[in-house]
């Protein structure tokens, strides 16, 4: 069901400011950046962190960091989780990005699945 680790998602108010901070302070390299979404990778560890824009009105609820895992067959992975009785968010995509979904563990922690589009 799971492939290799993809990235951790952080929810932020200012994507550009956050990307610049990770580059200048922690030695990450920019992968891409838009007004609503950005991604960096650490030069040594290879760790990828993505940043998704949220608004001030979203501050009324928590947005914890979310780990994401690649899967080679997203639809089969979702079906397997559903067979186990695990509620899964609808599969979707944003812009030209890969399809993804998410589910919660027994404590309510969100785990993301990302369709791996290349080996």
N, C-alpha and C positions, 0 to 999 in steps of 0.2 A: 504494500500500500504506500509506504513512504519511500522516497528516494533520498538523495542527499539534502542536507540543510540548505535552505535558500537564503533567508534573511530574517531580521527582526524588524518589525514595524513600530515606529514611534509616532505618536500623534502630536503635532506641534501647531503653534499659532503662526509662525513665520518660517516657511520652508527655507528661503534663501539665507536668512540669518543663521539658522541651525546648520545648514550645509557648510557655510563659511566657518562657523565655530569648530565643527569636527575636522575640517581641513587644517585650520590654523593652529588649533590647540592639541589635537590628538593624532595628526599625521595621516588622515584619510585622504583619498583621492576622489574627486567628483566623478560619478558615472553618468548622471544626467540630472537636470533640474528644470522644473516648470513652476508656475505659480502655486500649483496645488500638490505637487509630488516631487520628491528628490531622492537621490540614491548616492551613497558613498561606499567605498571599499577601503579597508585598511591596507596600507602598503606592505606590511610584513605578514600579518596573520591571515589576510584575505577575507576577513569578516566583512559582511555586507550589512549595512543598516539603511533602511528606507524611512522617509519622513512623509507623512500624509497630513495635509493642512486640515485643521479644524477651526471652528470659529469661536468667538467668545461665548456665544450662547451654548456651545457644547460643553463648557466648563462645569455645567450642573451635573454631569455624570462622568464617571472615571473612564479613562482611555488607557488601560495598561499596555505595556510593551507586548507585542504579539509575535511569537515565533512562527515562521512559515517553512514548510517542507515542499520540495518538488515531488511530483508524482508523474509517472510516465503515462498513466491513463486516468485522468481526473474522474471521468464518468464511472469507471469501475471502482475507484477508491471511494467515491461518494456512495455508490450502491452497497459496497461492503460495510461502510459505517452505518447506513440505514438498516441493513440486515442485523446489525448488532444492537439495534434499538437506539442509536445515537442520532439526535436531531442535527441536521446539516443545513447550513444556509444555501439558498439557491446558487447555482453556478452562474458566474457573471464575469465581465471584463470591463476595464476602464480604458477608453481610447484604443490605442493599438496594442495595449499590453496583453499578456497571456490570460487565459481564463483562470479563475480562482474560486475558492469557496472557503468556508470555515465551519468549525464546530466547537463545542465546549466540552472540557473534561468534567469529571464528577464534582469538581470544586468551582466550576464556572469560568475557568481560565480558557481563553480563546486560543485555538490552534488553527493556523491557516494552511491551506493546500494550494499549490501553484502548479498549473500544468506545465511540464517541461517541454519546451518547443524545440530544443536542440540537445544533443547528447552532452 
